[in-house]
Each structure stands twice: as structure tokens, then as C-alpha cells.
Amino acid sequence: MAATTENLPRLKSAVDGLTEMSENERSGFINLVSRYLRFLYSLSINLLLLFLSDTRMVFMFITNDVDVSETKNLLDKLVVLKLNGGLGTTMGCTCPKGVTFKLKLVGYRSSDGLTFLDLIVIQIENLNNKYGCKVPLVLMNSFNTHDDTQKIVEKYTNSNVDIHTFNQSKYPRVVADEFVPWPSKGKTDKDGWYPPGHGDVFPSLMNSGKLDAFLSQGKEYVFVANSDNLGAIVDLTILKHLIQNKNEYCMEGCLALADVKGGTLISYEGKVQLLEIAQVPDEHVNEFKSIEKFKIFNTNNLWVNLKAIKKLVEADALKMEIIPNPKEVDEVKVLQLETAAGAAIVGKIIQYR
């Protein structure tokens, strides 16, 4: 059965019967599918219409020291959020990536080594201890990582870091040839569901109640990064720049010296946009992988104003590009629709290292 807007009422009826989903999840999923069906034939980027390496979208600067006297005031406005919904399946593991691997570092006494999450907590605790601030750590989990993560964070009870967790949305995979939710056909285990990409961080942060709580505490910005990226650290130069210039969104980027898979920034139809490999037609994939043409690599280190998130989510104005992700699970062809957090870019400023 070809996917068309005529499939939507049947799909919606089936989703209404899935008691595992919250009202916010049902609404978000139907909204995502509706947009996908409406623009089904215009999802791929026409590479002939884009402009590469548009310098107007790049703000280049070198990290500088920030006056110690203003550091505490800056950090008191910040929340650090790590994307912790993925499993290390591509690396042969079934645990959350943030706790899968252990590193032994000079200067730290740990017989078993330190996990990525250990190091993240140490980084933030050092900031809080050094400057007398209270930067909280937030972990966005998925249904795949929630239980393991909740057990693990108990070990940090005595640290000088307030740790918060919430789950991103849980959406049903769609059976491709019938365009119905797989769980409604009896696939009720975890394989019938999927987390819809890290673009879901914005509505899920809002729906969890955490966003309003942080705003009430005087927080202004959230620094979002992957939990397995140890190079994603709090850069006070960026935070100061955003606050002084009242920027709502910033993406950190770097030269694509070797990466051929990550997204890149483009100027497309007059707008700054994130281009992911899944949006590129097959005949242009090799062109996309050329680091000569696509020179900027998205690190997925994002700085976002909390009030802007609240405003856009409440207005249902975050229409991020949809990434269709077809898969075959247990010999059944399924479709999952995802979004990327970097696709929410609305400005021209990134950090270029």
C-alpha cells in the first residue's frame, strides 16, 4: 500500500488504541506522520539549489578566557543536557552509550576505569566547585536506556551535581506495506517501538515539566550534546556571546577533516539548514561525502534559549525536517520517522574551530 494522506485516519484510529502512549506522544506522532505524508515527494534536498560554505552563516571566533568575576553569573543561567537515548548497538553493546565503555585516566584513582557519564559528572562538578555555581545535569533517556540509567545515577548521590532525567517520546514503528502501527498488529515488545531521534528533545523537555522548572530557577540556556562526546564541554565564551547578543540558538561546528557521515550546514532556499546524509538522494551521496565541498561538520553541540524552546513548542512552530528511516526487523519492513535537534537552527551563528 502506497503511503498517502488517505492512510492517516486509519493510522490515527489505530494509534488511539495504543494505551502505552501518552496524549502528548499520540499528538506528536500523528503530527509527524501528517507532515511526512503531506511533503512525501519533496523530502529530498535538490543539491542543485543549495549553496555550500556560505560564510554569512558562520561566525568564526577563538575561545577566550572569561573574567572570573562574571563566570558564576553566566553559569547560573545554564543547564547541561546530554542525549542519552541511544544504545551502543553499532559497537556490539546493548547498554546506554554513556556507560558502555570505561577509560583509565592518569590522575584518577579508579581500578575499573571511568565511564563517559562519570567524566561528564566530574566536568560539571568541577565547574560547580570552582565557581560556587549550581549547573544541573539533565539526561534525556529513551525507553531503551531509562531503567539502566536510573540505576546508574544513584552512584552520584553525593556529588555536587543535581542530576535530572526524563524520557523522550516513544513512537510505534509503522509496517511499511500496510502503513499501520506495528504494535496494533501484535508487536508489543520493544522492537515494535522507537525513539524518534534527538530532535524530540525540545517537545519532550517541555512535556516533562523540566523546562518550566528550570525557567522558574532563573535558567536561560541549555547546552545540548551527545553523551558519548567527551569533547563537548561548557565553553564560557559561547555562553557569554549568546547572552550578550540575545541569540536563541547556536550550533558548534568544526572543519570536516575526515568525517563523511555527520550533517553539514547549507544555505537552501534562502534559509540556513542542516543537511543530513539521509536527506541526500542516492546519486549524490558521494558528492555529500566530499569534504572539499561540505567543509563544515555539525558536532551536535547545541546552545538553545529555554524561553525560545517554550515559545516554539507551545506554538507548534518547530517544523524540523523529517528523516525517514526504513528498517527491516524480524523480516518485516518498517518505517520510523525521525528529526535531528540540529535541524531546529534558526540563526547564522556556529562556532568554527
C-alpha positions in Angstrom: 0.0 0.0 0.0 1.5 3.3 -1.0 1.7 5.9 1.7 -0.8 8.8 1.1 -2.7 11.2 3.2 -5.7 8.8 2.8 -3.9 6.4 5.2 -4.0 8.9 8.0 -7.5 8.3 9.5 -6.8 4.6 9.7 -3.4 5.1 11.3 -4.8 7.6 13.8 -7.6 5.2 14.8 -5.0 2.5 15.4 -2.8 4.9 17.4 -5.7 5.9 19.6 -5.9 2.3 20.7 -2.3 2.1 21.9 -2.6 2.6 25.6 1.2 2.6 26.0 1.3 6.1 24.5 0.6 9.4 26.3 -1.6 12.0 24.8 1.5 14.1 24.0 3.1 11.2 22.3 -0.1 10.4 20.2 -0.3 14.0 19.2 3.4 14.3 18.4 3.4 11.1 16.4 0.3 12.0 14.3 1.7 15.4 13.7 5.0 13.9 12.4 3.3 11.4 10.2 0.9 14.1 8.8 3.8 16.3 7.8 5.6 13.3 6.3 2.6 12.4 4.1 2.0 16.0 3.1 5.5 16.5 1.9 6.3 12.9 0.9 7.6 13.8 -2.5 9.6 16.9 -1.5 11.7 15.5 1.4 14.9 15.0 -0.5 17.2 18.0 -1.0 17.8 19.2 -4.5 21.6 19.6 -4.4 21.4 21.9 -7.4 19.5 24.5 -5.4 21.8 24.7 -2.4 24.8 26.9 -1.7 27.8 25.4 0.0 30.1 27.1 2.6 28.0 30.3 2.8 30.2 32.4 5.0 27.3 34.5 6.1 26.0 31.6 8.2 29.4 31.2 10.1 30.6 33.2 13.0 34.3 32.5 13.5 35.9 33.1 16.8 38.5 31.6 19.1 37.7 30.6 22.7 38.9 33.3 25.1 39.1 33.4 28.8 36.1 35.0 30.5 36.6 37.3 33.5 36.3 35.2 36.7 34.1 37.7 38.4 31.3 37.2 35.8 31.8 33.4 35.4 29.4 32.5 38.2 26.7 34.7 36.9 27.0 33.1 33.4 27.0 29.6 34.7 24.0 30.2 37.0 21.9 30.7 33.8 23.0 27.4 32.3 21.6 23.8 32.1 23.7 21.0 30.6 21.7 18.3 28.8 23.1 15.1 27.5 21.4 13.0 24.8 21.4 9.6 26.4 18.7 7.7 24.4 21.0 5.6 22.2 22.4 2.1 22.8 25.9 1.1 21.7 24.5 -1.5 19.3 26.8 -0.4 16.4 29.7 -1.2 18.7 28.3 -4.5 19.8 26.8 -3.4 23.1 23.3 -3.3 24.5 23.8 -0.7 27.2 23.5 3.1 27.1 26.5 4.5 25.3 27.3 6.9 28.1 28.1 4.0 30.4 29.2 1.3 28.0 32.9 2.0 27.8 35.4 2.7 30.6 38.6 4.8 30.3 41.6 4.8 32.6 43.0 8.3 33.0 46.2 9.5 34.6 45.4 11.3 37.9 42.2 9.5 38.7 42.2 6.5 41.1 39.7 4.1 39.6 40.5 0.4 39.4 37.7 -0.2 36.9 38.1 3.0 34.9 35.7 5.8 34.3 32.6 5.8 32.0 31.6 8.7 29.8 28.9 9.6 32.3 31.5 9.5 35.2 33.6 12.1 33.3 30.6 14.3 32.5 29.7 14.4 36.1 33.3 15.2 37.0 33.4 18.0 34.5 30.2 19.7 35.8 31.2 19.1 39.5 34.5 20.8 38.8 32.6 23.9 37.5 30.3 24.0 40.4 33.1 23.6 43.0 35.4 26.1 41.3 32.9 28.9 40.8 30.3 28.2 43.5 27.5 27.8 41.0 24.9 25.1 40.6 24.9 23.9 37.0 22.5 20.9 36.7 23.0 17.9 34.5 20.0 16.6 32.6 19.9 13.2 30.8 17.4 12.6 28.1 16.8 8.9 28.1 14.7 6.7 25.9 12.6 3.6 26.8 15.7 1.6 25.8 18.1 3.3 28.3 15.8 4.5 31.1 16.0 1.6 33.5 19.7 1.1 33.3 20.4 4.9 33.6 18.1 5.3 36.7 20.2 2.6 38.5 23.5 4.1 37.5 22.8 7.7 38.5 22.3 6.6 42.1 26.1 6.4 42.5 26.3 10.2 42.1 24.0 11.0 45.0 26.8 12.6 47.0 28.3 14.6 44.1 27.9 18.3 43.8 25.7 18.0 40.8 21.9 17.9 40.6 21.1 15.2 38.1 17.7 15.1 36.4 16.3 12.6 33.9 13.4 12.4 31.6 12.3 10.2 28.7 12.0 11.2 25.1 8.9 10.1 23.2 8.1 6.5 22.4 6.6 6.1 18.9 5.3 3.0 17.1 7.2 1.7 14.1 4.9 1.6 11.0 4.5 -1.5 8.9 5.6 -0.2 5.5 3.3 -2.2 3.2 0.1 -1.6 5.2 1.0 1.8 6.8 -0.3 0.8 10.3 1.4 0.8 13.7 3.3 -2.4 14.2 2.1 -2.7 17.9 -1.5 -2.6 16.7 -0.7 -5.8 14.8 0.5 -7.6 17.9 4.2 -6.5 18.0 4.0 -5.2 21.6 7.6 -5.8 22.7 10.4 -3.1 22.4 11.0 -3.9 18.8 7.6 -2.5 17.9 8.6 0.9 19.1 11.4 3.5 18.5 12.6 6.8 19.9 12.1 9.5 17.2 15.6 11.0 17.0 17.2 13.7 19.2 15.1 16.4 17.5 12.4 15.2 20.0 14.5 16.8 22.8 12.6 20.1 22.6 9.0 18.9 23.0 10.0 16.2 25.4 11.9 18.6 27.7 8.7 20.8 27.7 6.3 17.9 28.3 8.4 16.5 31.1 7.9 19.7 33.1 11.7 20.2 33.4 11.7 23.2 31.1 9.3 25.3 33.2 11.1 24.2 36.4 14.4 25.5 35.1 12.9 28.8 33.9 11.5 29.3 37.4 15.0 28.9 38.8 16.3 31.7 36.5 18.0 29.4 33.9 18.2 30.8 30.4 20.2 28.5 28.2 20.6 24.8 27.7 23.7 23.2 26.3 22.8 20.0 24.5 25.3 17.4 23.4 25.7 13.7 22.8 26.5 11.7 25.9 29.4 9.9 24.2 31.1 13.2 23.0 33.7 13.9 25.7 34.9 17.0 23.7 31.5 18.6 24.4 32.4 20.9 27.3 30.9 24.1 28.6 32.5 27.0 26.7 32.0 30.2 28.6 32.9 32.3 25.5 30.0 30.9 23.6 27.6 31.3 26.6 28.7 34.9 27.1 28.3 35.7 23.4 24.8 34.3 23.3 23.6 36.2 26.4 25.1 39.5 25.2 23.7 39.2 21.7 20.4 37.6 22.8 20.9 34.7 20.3 18.3 31.9 20.7 20.3 29.1 19.0 23.9 28.2 18.3 25.4 25.2 16.7 29.1 24.3 17.3 30.8 23.2 14.1 34.3 22.3 13.0 36.2 21.6 9.9 35.2 18.3 8.3 38.7 17.0 8.0 37.7 13.3 7.9 34.0 12.9 8.8 31.8 11.8 5.9 28.6 10.9 7.8 27.7 13.8 10.0 25.4 16.6 9.0 26.6 19.9 7.5 25.2 23.4 7.3 23.9 24.7 4.0 22.0 27.7 2.7 18.9 26.3 1.0 16.1 28.3 -0.5 17.2 31.4 1.5 17.4 29.6 4.8 20.2 28.1 6.9 19.5 24.4 7.2 21.1 21.2 8.5 21.7 18.6 5.8 21.9 15.0 6.9 23.0 12.1 4.7 19.6 10.5 4.9 18.1 13.5 3.0 20.6 13.2 0.1 19.5 11.3 -3.0 21.5 8.1 -3.6 23.1 9.5 -6.8 24.5 12.4 -4.8 25.8 10.6 -1.7 29.4 10.5 -2.8 29.2 14.2 -3.5 27.8 14.8 0.0 30.7 12.9 1.5 33.2 15.2 -0.2 35.0 17.2 2.5 36.1 19.6 -0.3 32.5 20.7 -1.0 31.0 20.3 2.5 33.6 21.9 4.8 31.6 22.3 8.0 30.8 19.4 10.2 27.9 19.6 12.8 29.2 18.4 16.2 25.7 18.3 17.6 26.8 20.6 20.4 23.9 23.0 20.6 23.1 26.0 22.7 19.5 27.0 22.9 17.5 29.6 24.8 14.9 28.0 27.1 12.3 30.6 26.6 12.6 30.2 22.8 12.0 26.4 23.2 8.9 27.0 25.3 7.5 29.6 22.8 8.1 27.4 19.7 6.8 24.2 21.3 3.7 25.8 22.6 3.0 27.4 19.1 3.8 24.0 17.4 6.2 26.0 15.3 9.2 23.6 15.3 8.8 22.1 11.9 12.1 20.3 11.6 13.0 18.4 8.5 11.8 14.8 8.7 14.3 11.9 8.2 12.6 8.7 7.0 14.5 5.7 8.4 13.3 2.4 6.8 14.4 -0.8 8.5 13.8 -4.5 8.4 13.1 -6.0 11.8 12.3 -9.7 12.2 11.8 -9.9 8.4 9.2 -7.1 8.5 9.8 -3.9 6.6 9.1 -1.0 8.9 9.4 2.8 8.8 10.3 5.2 11.5 10.2 8.9 11.1 12.9 10.9 13.0 14.1 14.5 13.4 17.5 15.9 14.3 18.0 18.6 17.0 20.4 20.5 14.7 17.6 20.9 12.2 16.0 23.5 14.6 18.6 26.0 13.6 17.1 29.5 13.1 20.2 31.7 13.1 23.5 32.1 11.4 26.0 31.6 14.2 28.0 28.5 14.8 31.4 28.0 16.4 34.0 27.3 13.8 37.1 25.5 15.3 
